Amino acid sequence: MMSTHRIITRNKPTVSAEPGDFQFTRDSIKTLSSNWAGPDFVRDYREKAWALYQSLHMPTIKDEPWRRTDIRGLDVAKFTVPNGSQHPTLPPAPSWLLKPLVTKKHGGQVIIEPKHTKVKVDEALTRQGVIFTDLHTAEREYPELLANIIGQVVKPEEGRFAALTAAMEQYGVFAYIPAGVQVEVPLHSVIWGPGEGLAYFSHIMVWLEPGSSLTYVHEAASPNGIPGQTMHSGIVEIHISDNASLRFVELQSWGDNVWNFSHERAQVGREATLEWIFGALGSNLTKNFSEIDLIGDGATGKMSGFYFTDGKQHLDHDTQQNHLAPHTTSDLLFKGALKDSSRSVWQGMIYVAPGAQKTDGYQANRNLVLSSKARADSIPGLEILADDVRCTHGATVGKIDQDSLFYLLSRGIPYAEAEHLIVEGFFDPIMQRIPFEGVRKRFQDAIVVKMK
């Protein structure tokens, strides 16, 4: 692996002496750690993250990564951490959310709700050394393994919400695949976050040892129609060792009262492959940082993103493809449609480090605006510090083609149906990149709902 050089990133935190604004305190962390009886390294991790959180200021539109996303409307002072016993009326996760999306059954499933956590793992996988469990169990039963993984891919230093999440995380999933193990049946995790005035902090860790493979589906969701605000702040850390392969499906269906923040990164080793499918359908506001670090010679990372906004939704996705070794390949396509007064922001960057020769990088963002009040900002970027590479990018924002619409109407197709057909056709390239019928069906159903 090459040494890591300067990476041009837009999510560097700005240090400030401004006081914190959430009502959480250091004592909150002590309480959480005590209740969970976590090991020393976890408490140290949280307390260091807390100190860092206090040194950072709340992001504002003066910070470049946040320039197009204003979070002044976030009612920070009212959030509390959910406690199942204090919220007996919170609804459980709906059955549709727990069904398999990739195959007919799961190799393992972790369901995290405010009241309890359920973990199921196929015994055949356990016998092969596969670990798939919730964060608290991982802290208790696999501390030595977890100590070498937690915070290695996404560090609390990466932003105020990353630091706050690391300090306060109470929900999480740990997936560990030993060397050479091929997990044929997908793993599935769900974080269900109902209620109002609650702050959910989650931490997903996926670690693949050399030569292993896995398909992993992670979903985060909550009901619509809740009057007050709820917040989710999450970290996703993925490490794919040499010659390993991961297909990671991530679906965000937060309710329309949720303010959602996340820092996510996947490290891809030598001759390893990552296929990352990302769908964003819910939330009031989302600010998401997603990065692929290609750290080994011959690493490949592919990311396919789908989003559809309506109402006053605001979804901001900041992606980076970092080529840190030679002969690496990245391929990113994000496609989104927007209705009503909604807004999307996509900022993408391909970074090629010095010496990362024979890099092949591609990124594209396509937007279909269905309303005169909707708005899509699309900002691709390249930072290339090697001289033998092929990197291309593109971005478009457009409306429905009136000639296509006229053609369909002239064939007797009603307006609504014609518009729907055009939207489905717009999303077809992203559907073709998704190898799972269940995921495509989920997105197609979302198009039907959003187009009503």
C-alpha positions as a Python dict, from the first residue, in 0.01 Angstrom:
ca = {
    (1, 'M'): (0, 0, 0),
    (2, 'M'): (123, 348, -79),
    (3, 'S'): (172, 605, 188),
    (4, 'T'): (-121, 839, 228),
    (5, 'H'): (-71, 1187, 90),
    (6, 'R'): (-266, 1502, 131),
    (7, 'I'): (-631, 1446, 54),
    (8, 'I'): (-840, 1734, -62),
    (9, 'T'): (-1152, 1705, 147),
    (10, 'R'): (-1439, 1934, 218),
    (11, 'N'): (-1531, 1794, 552),
    (12, 'K'): (-1240, 1909, 758),
    (13, 'P'): (-1366, 2042, 1090),
    (14, 'T'): (-1308, 2396, 1200),
    (15, 'V'): (-1182, 2435, 1556),
    (16, 'S'): (-1367, 2694, 1754),
    (17, 'A'): (-1407, 2795, 2114),
    (18, 'E'): (-1782, 2831, 2079),
    (19, 'P'): (-1973, 2651, 2357),
    (20, 'G'): (-2174, 2340, 2287),
    (21, 'D'): (-2542, 2372, 2228),
    (22, 'F'): (-2695, 2028, 2282),
    (23, 'Q'): (-2799, 1962, 2638),
    (24, 'F'): (-2586, 1647, 2658),
    (25, 'T'): (-2307, 1653, 2912),
    (26, 'R'): (-2001, 1447, 2997),
    (27, 'D'): (-2210, 1289, 3274),
    (28, 'S'): (-2443, 1156, 3006),
    (29, 'I'): (-2154, 953, 2867),
    (30, 'K'): (-2061, 824, 3210),
    (31, 'T'): (-2417, 710, 3261),
    (32, 'L'): (-2428, 537, 2925),
    (33, 'S'): (-2097, 364, 2982),
    (34, 'S'): (-2197, 255, 3330),
    (35, 'N'): (-2528, 119, 3217),
    (36, 'W'): (-2362, -77, 2940),
    (37, 'A'): (-2066, -190, 3151),
    (38, 'G'): (-1846, -120, 2854),
    (39, 'P'): (-1473, -194, 2855),
    (40, 'D'): (-1216, 74, 2934),
    (41, 'F'): (-1119, 136, 2573),
    (42, 'V'): (-1481, 219, 2486),
    (43, 'R'): (-1509, 469, 2769),
    (44, 'D'): (-1177, 622, 2664),
    (45, 'Y'): (-1298, 640, 2306),
    (46, 'R'): (-1617, 815, 2412),
    (47, 'E'): (-1454, 1056, 2649),
    (48, 'K'): (-1189, 1158, 2397),
    (49, 'A'): (-1464, 1204, 2139),
    (50, 'W'): (-1657, 1415, 2386),
    (51, 'A'): (-1357, 1641, 2447),
    (52, 'L'): (-1318, 1678, 2073),
    (53, 'Y'): (-1688, 1750, 2029),
    (54, 'Q'): (-1661, 2033, 2279),
    (55, 'S'): (-1373, 2185, 2083),
    (56, 'L'): (-1571, 2200, 1759),
    (57, 'H'): (-1840, 2446, 1669),
    (58, 'M'): (-2180, 2368, 1526),
    (59, 'P'): (-2150, 2366, 1145),
    (60, 'T'): (-2290, 2672, 972),
    (61, 'I'): (-2331, 2785, 614),
    (62, 'K'): (-1997, 2966, 655),
    (63, 'D'): (-1827, 2624, 647),
    (64, 'E'): (-1773, 2509, 289),
    (65, 'P'): (-1909, 2154, 334),
    (66, 'W'): (-2225, 2299, 488),
    (67, 'R'): (-2264, 2604, 267),
    (68, 'R'): (-2582, 2474, 106),
    (69, 'T'): (-2734, 2312, 413),
    (70, 'D'): (-2863, 2533, 690),
    (71, 'I'): (-2929, 2352, 1018),
    (72, 'R'): (-3028, 2653, 1225),
    (73, 'G'): (-3378, 2508, 1241),
    (74, 'L'): (-3255, 2205, 1436),
    (75, 'D'): (-3404, 2234, 1783),
    (76, 'V'): (-3087, 2113, 1955),
    (77, 'A'): (-3178, 2197, 2312),
    (78, 'K'): (-3479, 1962, 2323),
    (79, 'F'): (-3320, 1629, 2235),
    (80, 'T'): (-3281, 1344, 2479),
    (81, 'V'): (-3134, 999, 2432),
    (82, 'P'): (-3412, 738, 2405),
    (83, 'N'): (-3459, 495, 2686),
    (84, 'G'): (-3694, 210, 2608),
    (85, 'S'): (-3844, 193, 2954),
    (86, 'Q'): (-3933, 562, 2937),
    (87, 'H'): (-4107, 536, 2602),
    (88, 'P'): (-4339, 235, 2629),
    (89, 'T'): (-4574, 358, 2359),
    (90, 'L'): (-4319, 385, 2080),
    (91, 'P'): (-4426, 159, 1792),
    (92, 'P'): (-4214, -141, 1689),
    (93, 'A'): (-4050, -171, 1350),
    (94, 'P'): (-4308, -262, 1083),
    (95, 'S'): (-4294, -611, 939),
    (96, 'W'): (-4221, -491, 584),
    (97, 'L'): (-3894, -342, 705),
    (98, 'L'): (-3772, -676, 837),
    (99, 'K'): (-3825, -880, 523),
    (100, 'P'): (-3530, -991, 307),
    (101, 'L'): (-3451, -762, 15),
    (102, 'V'): (-3168, -953, -147),
    (103, 'T'): (-3257, -1323, -114),
    (104, 'K'): (-3540, -1524, 39),
    (105, 'K'): (-3378, -1537, 384),
    (106, 'H'): (-3112, -1372, 596),
    (107, 'G'): (-2793, -1531, 717),
    (108, 'G'): (-2826, -1306, 1017),
    (109, 'Q'): (-3042, -1015, 1129),
    (110, 'V'): (-2997, -743, 1392),
    (111, 'I'): (-3306, -538, 1475),
    (112, 'I'): (-3243, -236, 1696),
    (113, 'E'): (-3541, -57, 1849),
    (114, 'P'): (-3561, 182, 2145),
    (115, 'K'): (-3710, -89, 2366),
    (116, 'H'): (-3480, -377, 2279),
    (117, 'T'): (-3242, -534, 2032),
    (118, 'K'): (-3291, -867, 1859),
    (119, 'V'): (-3001, -1063, 1711),
    (120, 'K'): (-3024, -1376, 1498),
    (121, 'V'): (-2733, -1547, 1326),
    (122, 'D'): (-2723, -1872, 1133),
    (123, 'E'): (-2529, -2125, 1339),
    (124, 'A'): (-2339, -2235, 1030),
    (125, 'L'): (-2194, -1884, 1003),
    (126, 'T'): (-2108, -1873, 1372),
    (127, 'R'): (-1917, -2200, 1335),
    (128, 'Q'): (-1711, -2037, 1059),
    (129, 'G'): (-1617, -1755, 1293),
    (130, 'V'): (-1853, -1494, 1156),
    (131, 'I'): (-1950, -1234, 1414),
    (132, 'F'): (-2271, -1041, 1361),
    (133, 'T'): (-2416, -872, 1664),
    (134, 'D'): (-2515, -545, 1824),
    (135, 'L'): (-2256, -300, 1951),
    (136, 'H'): (-2312, -365, 2322),
    (137, 'T'): (-2264, -740, 2281),
    (138, 'A'): (-1952, -678, 2075),
    (139, 'E'): (-1812, -457, 2350),
    (140, 'R'): (-1876, -728, 2608),
    (141, 'E'): (-1783, -1044, 2413),
    (142, 'Y'): (-1523, -931, 2159),
    (143, 'P'): (-1338, -642, 2325),
    (144, 'E'): (-992, -727, 2189),
    (145, 'L'): (-1121, -747, 1834),
    (146, 'L'): (-1335, -436, 1865),
    (147, 'A'): (-1055, -235, 2022),
    (148, 'N'): (-851, -271, 1702),
    (149, 'I'): (-1142, -171, 1478),
    (150, 'I'): (-1351, 101, 1639),
    (151, 'G'): (-1260, 446, 1516),
    (152, 'Q'): (-999, 320, 1268),
    (153, 'V'): (-1185, 411, 948),
    (154, 'V'): (-1399, 707, 1059),
    (155, 'K'): (-1240, 915, 1328),
    (156, 'P'): (-1427, 1147, 1566),
    (157, 'E'): (-1205, 1429, 1441),
    (158, 'E'): (-1393, 1437, 1112),
    (159, 'G'): (-1670, 1664, 1229),
    (160, 'R'): (-1880, 1775, 1520),
    (161, 'F'): (-2153, 1520, 1452),
    (162, 'A'): (-1893, 1244, 1412),
    (163, 'A'): (-1744, 1337, 1749),
    (164, 'L'): (-2084, 1361, 1917),
    (165, 'T'): (-2186, 1024, 1775),
    (166, 'A'): (-1866, 857, 1889),
    (167, 'A'): (-1922, 996, 2237),
    (168, 'M'): (-2292, 918, 2264),
    (169, 'E'): (-2351, 610, 2045),
    (170, 'Q'): (-2599, 375, 2204),
    (171, 'Y'): (-2699, 170, 1897),
    (172, 'G'): (-2470, -14, 1665),
    (173, 'V'): (-2388, -326, 1468),
    (174, 'F'): (-2062, -518, 1442),
    (175, 'A'): (-2003, -752, 1147),
    (176, 'Y'): (-1675, -942, 1128),
    (177, 'I'): (-1591, -1193, 855),
    (178, 'P'): (-1280, -1409, 909),
    (179, 'A'): (-1020, -1464, 639),
    (180, 'G'): (-1133, -1676, 349),
    (181, 'V'): (-1496, -1710, 462),
    (182, 'Q'): (-1754, -1664, 189),
    (183, 'V'): (-2087, -1562, 339),
    (184, 'E'): (-2339, -1677, 81),
    (185, 'V'): (-2656, -1557, 258),
    (186, 'P'): (-2683, -1182, 325),
    (187, 'L'): (-2670, -1018, 665),
    (188, 'H'): (-2936, -760, 747),
    (189, 'S'): (-2960, -491, 1011),
    (190, 'V'): (-3234, -242, 1091),
    (191, 'I'): (-3226, 64, 1312),
    (192, 'W'): (-3578, 180, 1390),
    (193, 'G'): (-3607, 528, 1543),
    (194, 'P'): (-3964, 639, 1622),
    (195, 'G'): (-4070, 920, 1852),
    (196, 'E'): (-4010, 1292, 1884),
    (197, 'G'): (-3749, 1493, 2072),
    (198, 'L'): (-3516, 1193, 2063),
    (199, 'A'): (-3158, 1172, 1942),
    (200, 'Y'): (-3045, 838, 1802),
    (201, 'F'): (-2671, 777, 1774),
    (202, 'S'): (-2562, 473, 1574),
    (203, 'H'): (-2232, 311, 1481),
    (204, 'I'): (-2205, 42, 1212),
    (205, 'M'): (-1877, -147, 1177),
    (206, 'V'): (-1813, -397, 897),
    (207, 'W'): (-1476, -567, 881),
    (208, 'L'): (-1376, -822, 619),
    (209, 'E'): (-1052, -1014, 656),
    (210, 'P'): (-847, -1112, 346),
    (211, 'G'): (-1018, -1328, 88),
    (212, 'S'): (-1363, -1312, 245),
    (213, 'S'): (-1689, -1196, 91),
    (214, 'L'): (-2021, -1066, 217),
    (215, 'T'): (-2348, -905, 113),
    (216, 'Y'): (-2477, -676, 385),
    (217, 'V'): (-2803, -478, 388),
    (218, 'H'): (-2846, -200, 642),
    (219, 'E'): (-3166, 1, 683),
    (220, 'A'): (-3253, 301, 898),
    (221, 'A'): (-3615, 408, 923),
    (222, 'S'): (-3892, 563, 1132),
    (223, 'P'): (-4258, 652, 1085),
    (224, 'N'): (-4386, 963, 907),
    (225, 'G'): (-4627, 1214, 1054),
    (226, 'I'): (-4459, 1269, 1393),
    (227, 'P'): (-4507, 1637, 1491),
    (228, 'G'): (-4179, 1719, 1668),
    (229, 'Q'): (-3821, 1681, 1555),
    (230, 'T'): (-3609, 1370, 1598),
    (231, 'M'): (-3239, 1344, 1518),
    (232, 'H'): (-3019, 1064, 1398),
    (233, 'S'): (-2642, 1092, 1386),
    (234, 'G'): (-2445, 794, 1261),
    (235, 'I'): (-2106, 655, 1175),
    (236, 'V'): (-2045, 375, 925),
    (237, 'E'): (-1697, 218, 917),
    (238, 'I'): (-1614, -43, 655),
    (239, 'H'): (-1282, -217, 600),
    (240, 'I'): (-1234, -460, 312),
    (241, 'S'): (-901, -639, 334),
    (242, 'D'): (-696, -764, 39),
    (243, 'N'): (-882, -984, -211),
    (244, 'A'): (-1207, -951, -16),
    (245, 'S'): (-1542, -848, -160),
    (246, 'L'): (-1836, -661, -10),
    (247, 'R'): (-2174, -570, -150),
    (248, 'F'): (-2318, -310, 86),
    (249, 'V'): (-2679, -197, 48),
    (250, 'E'): (-2778, 102, 258),
    (251, 'L'): (-3133, 232, 262),
    (252, 'Q'): (-3244, 546, 444),
    (253, 'S'): (-3619, 575, 508),
    (254, 'W'): (-3629, 810, 803),
    (255, 'G'): (-3959, 977, 883),
    (256, 'D'): (-4035, 1329, 768),
    (257, 'N'): (-3952, 1473, 1114),
    (258, 'V'): (-3595, 1339, 1124),
    (259, 'W'): (-3278, 1543, 1089),
    (260, 'N'): (-3018, 1297, 976),
    (261, 'F'): (-2638, 1331, 985),
    (262, 'S'): (-2378, 1070, 899),
    (263, 'H'): (-2011, 1009, 831),
    (264, 'E'): (-1941, 695, 631),
    (265, 'R'): (-1622, 554, 481),
    (266, 'A'): (-1509, 230, 321),
    (267, 'Q'): (-1145, 130, 292),
    (268, 'V'): (-1075, -109, 6),
    (269, 'G'): (-755, -315, 4),
    (270, 'R'): (-542, -474, -267),
    (271, 'E'): (-748, -642, -541),
    (272, 'A'): (-1053, -605, -318),
    (273, 'T'): (-1393, -489, -441),
    (274, 'L'): (-1673, -280, -298),
    (275, 'E'): (-2018, -242, -446),
    (276, 'W'): (-2210, 19, -247),
    (277, 'I'): (-2578, 77, -321),
    (278, 'F'): (-2725, 378, -149),
    (279, 'G'): (-3090, 480, -137),
    (280, 'A'): (-3224, 793, 34),
    (281, 'L'): (-3598, 835, 50),
    (282, 'G'): (-3680, 987, 385),
    (283, 'S'): (-3588, 1247, 649),
    (284, 'N'): (-3662, 1616, 678),
    (285, 'L'): (-3297, 1701, 628),
    (286, 'T'): (-2996, 1484, 561),
    (287, 'K'): (-2628, 1575, 558),
    (288, 'N'): (-2425, 1272, 460),
    (289, 'F'): (-2051, 1228, 400),
    (290, 'S'): (-1968, 909, 209),
    (291, 'E'): (-1615, 818, 108),
    (292, 'I'): (-1441, 533, -66),
    (293, 'D'): (-1069, 501, 9),
    (294, 'L'): (-895, 275, -242),
    (295, 'I'): (-587, 191, -38),
    (296, 'G'): (-452, -119, -213),
    (297, 'D'): (-311, -182, -560),
    (298, 'G'): (-594, -290, -790),
    (299, 'A'): (-878, -197, -553),
    (300, 'T'): (-1221, -128, -702),
    (301, 'G'): (-1506, 77, -559),
    (302, 'K'): (-1847, 124, -719),
    (303, 'M'): (-2121, 338, -570),
    (304, 'S'): (-2478, 372, -697),
    (305, 'G'): (-2703, 630, -533),
    (306, 'F'): (-3080, 681, -560),
    (307, 'Y'): (-3281, 962, -405),
    (308, 'F'): (-3628, 1108, -455),
    (309, 'T'): (-3738, 1412, -257),
    (310, 'D'): (-4074, 1580, -209),
    (311, 'G'): (-4239, 1831, 22),
    (312, 'K'): (-3967, 2039, 188),
    (313, 'Q'): (-3709, 1764, 211),
    (314, 'H'): (-3345, 1868, 194),
    (315, 'L'): (-3092, 1595, 114),
    (316, 'D'): (-2723, 1682, 95),
    (317, 'H'): (-2479, 1408, -10),
    (318, 'D'): (-2106, 1471, -9),
    (319, 'T'): (-1909, 1192, -177),
    (320, 'Q'): (-1538, 1131, -222),
    (321, 'Q'): (-1350, 870, -424),
    (322, 'N'): (-994, 868, -297),
    (323, 'H'): (-743, 681, -514),
    (324, 'L'): (-449, 622, -282),
    (325, 'A'): (-278, 338, -470),
    (326, 'P'): (-207, 256, -836),
    (327, 'H'): (-433, 54, -1069),
    (328, 'T'): (-745, 148, -874),
    (329, 'T'): (-1091, 194, -1020),
    (330, 'S'): (-1389, 391, -893),
    (331, 'D'): (-1731, 433, -1049),
    (332, 'L'): (-1997, 654, -892),
    (333, 'L'): (-2345, 734, -1023),
    (334, 'F'): (-2602, 925, -819),
    (335, 'K'): (-2945, 992, -967),
    (336, 'G'): (-3224, 1188, -806),
    (337, 'A'): (-3569, 1333, -875),
    (338, 'L'): (-3721, 1628, -693),
    (339, 'K'): (-4079, 1741, -636),
    (340, 'D'): (-4260, 2026, -462),
    (341, 'S'): (-4023, 2260, -273),
    (342, 'S'): (-3760, 2000, -202),
    (343, 'R'): (-3389, 2043, -257),
    (344, 'S'): (-3093, 1819, -316),
    (345, 'V'): (-2724, 1891, -293),
    (346, 'W'): (-2456, 1661, -427),
    (347, 'Q'): (-2088, 1744, -400),
    (348, 'G'): (-1849, 1487, -542),
    (349, 'M'): (-1473, 1465, -552),
    (350, 'I'): (-1231, 1227, -718),
    (351, 'Y'): (-891, 1253, -556),
    (352, 'V'): (-587, 1083, -709),
    (353, 'A'): (-280, 1074, -486),
    (354, 'P'): (73, 1123, -618),
    (355, 'G'): (195, 792, -754),
    (356, 'A'): (-154, 644, -791),
    (357, 'Q'): (-88, 577, -1158),
    (358, 'K'): (-326, 391, -1389),
    (359, 'T'): (-620, 522, -1191),
    (360, 'D'): (-959, 496, -1358),
    (361, 'G'): (-1217, 719, -1193),
    (362, 'Y'): (-1568, 815, -1294),
    (363, 'Q'): (-1840, 1013, -1121),
    (364, 'A'): (-2176, 1143, -1237),
    (365, 'N'): (-2480, 1303, -1081),
    (366, 'R'): (-2807, 1338, -1274),
    (367, 'N'): (-3111, 1524, -1145),
    (368, 'L'): (-3467, 1545, -1271),
    (369, 'V'): (-3657, 1845, -1136),
    (370, 'L'): (-4034, 1794, -1143),
    (371, 'S'): (-4143, 2127, -992),
    (372, 'S'): (-4059, 2491, -1052),
    (373, 'K'): (-3991, 2530, -677),
    (374, 'A'): (-3759, 2232, -643),
    (375, 'R'): (-3385, 2283, -669),
    (376, 'A'): (-3085, 2059, -725),
    (377, 'D'): (-2726, 2169, -672),
    (378, 'S'): (-2468, 1943, -830),
    (379, 'I'): (-2095, 2007, -787),
    (380, 'P'): (-1849, 1751, -926),
    (381, 'G'): (-1478, 1785, -860),
    (382, 'L'): (-1140, 1640, -955),
    (383, 'E'): (-808, 1665, -772),
    (384, 'I'): (-546, 1472, -968),
    (385, 'L'): (-184, 1453, -855),
    (386, 'A'): (-66, 1173, -1087),
    (387, 'D'): (3, 1194, -1461),
    (388, 'D'): (-112, 859, -1598),
    (389, 'V'): (-480, 842, -1512),
    (390, 'R'): (-824, 849, -1667),
    (391, 'C'): (-1079, 1047, -1467),
    (392, 'T'): (-1410, 1178, -1597),
    (393, 'H'): (-1707, 1338, -1432),
    (394, 'G'): (-2036, 1498, -1518),
    (395, 'A'): (-2346, 1652, -1366),
    (396, 'T'): (-2685, 1749, -1505),
    (397, 'V'): (-2998, 1914, -1372),
    (398, 'G'): (-3299, 1912, -1603),
    (399, 'K'): (-3673, 1905, -1635),
    (400, 'I'): (-3899, 1653, -1807),
    (401, 'D'): (-3840, 1656, -2178),
    (402, 'Q'): (-4150, 1809, -2331),
    (403, 'D'): (-4110, 1623, -2662),
    (404, 'S'): (-4110, 1291, -2479),
    (405, 'L'): (-4413, 1399, -2277),
    (406, 'F'): (-4597, 1514, -2590),
    (407, 'Y'): (-4520, 1183, -2761),
    (408, 'L'): (-4671, 982, -2477),
    (409, 'L'): (-4976, 1209, -2448),
    (410, 'S'): (-5035, 1185, -2823),
    (411, 'R'): (-5053, 804, -2780),
    (412, 'G'): (-5343, 846, -2540),
    (413, 'I'): (-5147, 795, -2220),
    (414, 'P'): (-5284, 1012, -1936),
    (415, 'Y'): (-5056, 1291, -1813),
    (416, 'A'): (-4981, 1139, -1473),
    (417, 'E'): (-4897, 803, -1622),
    (418, 'A'): (-4680, 961, -1890),
    (419, 'E'): (-4488, 1158, -1629),
    (420, 'H'): (-4443, 843, -1424),
    (421, 'L'): (-4307, 654, -1724),
    (422, 'I'): (-4055, 929, -1791),
    (423, 'V'): (-3939, 929, -1429),
    (424, 'E'): (-3902, 551, -1433),
    (425, 'G'): (-3700, 578, -1754),
    (426, 'F'): (-3480, 842, -1593),
    (427, 'F'): (-3398, 607, -1307),
    (428, 'D'): (-3349, 302, -1529),
    (429, 'P'): (-2966, 337, -1551),
    (430, 'I'): (-2939, 326, -1172),
    (431, 'M'): (-3179, 31, -1153),
    (432, 'Q'): (-2962, -160, -1399),
    (433, 'R'): (-2664, -118, -1165),
    (434, 'I'): (-2853, -281, -877),
    (435, 'P'): (-2826, -662, -886),
    (436, 'F'): (-3101, -721, -629),
    (437, 'E'): (-3465, -742, -735),
    (438, 'G'): (-3590, -659, -385),
    (439, 'V'): (-3392, -333, -374),
    (440, 'R'): (-3509, -234, -720),
    (441, 'K'): (-3867, -310, -614),
    (442, 'R'): (-3824, -89, -305),
    (443, 'F'): (-3708, 202, -522),
    (444, 'Q'): (-3981, 144, -780),
    (445, 'D'): (-4244, 143, -505),
    (446, 'A'): (-4097, 468, -374),
    (447, 'I'): (-4135, 626, -718),
    (448, 'V'): (-4503, 529, -720),
    (449, 'V'): (-4558, 682, -376),
    (450, 'K'): (-4363, 998, -450),
    (451, 'M'): (-4538, 1054, -783),
    (452, 'K'): (-4886, 1057, -624),
}
